[in-house]
Amino acid sequence: MSIILVLVCSSHSTTAHADREVTEILFNDDQTSGDTTLLSDSAFRRKERKDRDADGLRRLLLGSLGGTTAEMETVQNAGMVFFNDPEGICLYGRRPSQWYSEGFRVPGRTLIEACVDPTAERIARAARDTLTADETPELIVDLFAGSGNLMLHMGQAFQRPVLGIEKDRNVAQLTARNLSLHGTSPSCLRHTDWVHYFTAPCPVQGPCLFVVAPPWQGAFSFERGLDLRRTNPPVLAVLDTIAARSEASRNVAVVQTPLHSDVDAESLRELEAHHRVLHAQPGCLIIDVLGRAPDRHPGAGGEAVLPAMPGPRPRSAS
Ligand SMILES: C[S@@+](CC[C@H](N)C(=O)[O-])C[C@H]1O[C@@H](n2cnc3c(N)ncnc32)[C@H](O)[C@@H]1O
C-alpha cells in the first residue's frame, strides 16, 4: 500500500497605531523590481528601499499585526508591497475589495502566509493533471489550512470534500467564518494541531490527498532555497507521519514550495530516499508517500506522532 501526499508551503483587526506604522512603511514604496545587475544606481536604490519596505511589513504582519484582523487599508498596502497591486491579495476567488466587502476577514499574518488565488489555482491544476484515476482522492486534508484558500482550490479541482486543520485560534475562527461565507461548512475546519488529525482521522477507504504547507520561518533563504527539513514542523516529519498513520489506500502529498527559488538539494534528496516525487514545478512538489518511516525526527515531533504499526510496509511502486 502506498500513500500519496501533496505538500504546500508557502502564509489580522489592526490598531490605529499599527495601521499608521504600515501606512508609513508602505507609502515609501516604488514599484521597481527585477535583476539588480541590470539596474542603474537610482533604480538600485529604489529596489533596496522596496526590499526594506517589504521586510518591514513582513515583520509587522508576522509580529504586532499578526494576530489581529487586517483592515482593508492593510490588505491593500500588503498587496501593493508584495504584488505591486493593491488588489493583489486575491482569496476565495475574489479580489480584496470584493472579499472584504462581502465580510471575509483574515489576520495580519495570513496576508503573508495565505496561498493567493493564482498560485493556488496553478498548484491545484498541477495536482489534478499529475494524479491518475487510481490516485484521485476521496478526501483532501490540509494539515496547515491557514485561510483555507489552497484547500478550497484543491477541493474545487478534484470536486471532492475537504478538511482543514489549523492550530492558531484566531486564524481558525476567522477561517471557519470565511468558509461559511464561501458556502463551505465551517465543520470542514478543525482547530487543533496537525498531528491530532491522526488520532481521529476521517474514514477514508480510497486515496487521500494531503496538503502540506507549514510555516517556513527560517527554512527559507534566497541563497539555499527552501530546506524541507527545517520548516516548522519539518516537511519530512509530516510525510513520515502520513506514511505511518494514514489508513487510506494511497496517500499523496502536495507540498508548497517557493515560486522563484529552488528547494534545498540535500533536503530534496533526503525526501526522495523515502518517498517518490511524482511532479515538481515552481510552487509545489507532488509526492507519492511511501511506506512506514523510521523515527528519523527526534525532537521534531517524530516521537509524538509515530504510531504503533505492525511493521514496515514494502516500498512498493505506485
Ligand atoms: C503557510 S500557512 C498555510 C496557508 C494556507 N495554505 C492558505 O492557503 O492559507 C501555515 C498555517 O499552518 C498553521 N500551523 C502552524 N503550525 C501548525 C500545527 N502544528 N498544526 C496545525 N496548523 C499549524 C499556521 O497557523 C498557519 O496558518
The ligand as a Gaussian input file, in Angstrom:
#p B3LYP/6-31G(d) Opt

LIG

0 1
 C        1.774000      28.776000       5.376000
 S        0.270000      28.818000       6.286000
 C       -0.815000      27.886000       5.266000
 C       -1.510000      28.742000       4.260000
 C       -2.613000      28.032000       3.541000
 N       -2.108000      27.093000       2.563000
 C       -3.537000      29.041000       2.852000
 O       -3.839000      28.878000       1.663000
 O       -3.943000      29.998000       3.545000
 C        0.600000      27.703000       7.584000
 C       -0.537000      27.597000       8.609000
 O       -0.242000      26.493000       9.464000
 C       -0.652000      26.812000      10.773000
 N        0.109000      25.944000      11.681000
 C        1.358000      26.108000      12.166000
 N        1.716000      25.094000      12.948000
 C        0.658000      24.235000      12.964000
 C        0.425000      22.985000      13.592000
 N        1.343000      22.440000      14.386000
 N       -0.748000      22.367000      13.360000
 C       -1.697000      22.930000      12.560000
 N       -1.537000      24.127000      11.953000
 C       -0.369000      24.776000      12.151000
 C       -0.313000      28.289000      10.894000
 O       -1.068000      28.886000      11.957000
 C       -0.665000      28.823000       9.520000
 O       -1.978000      29.312000       9.489000

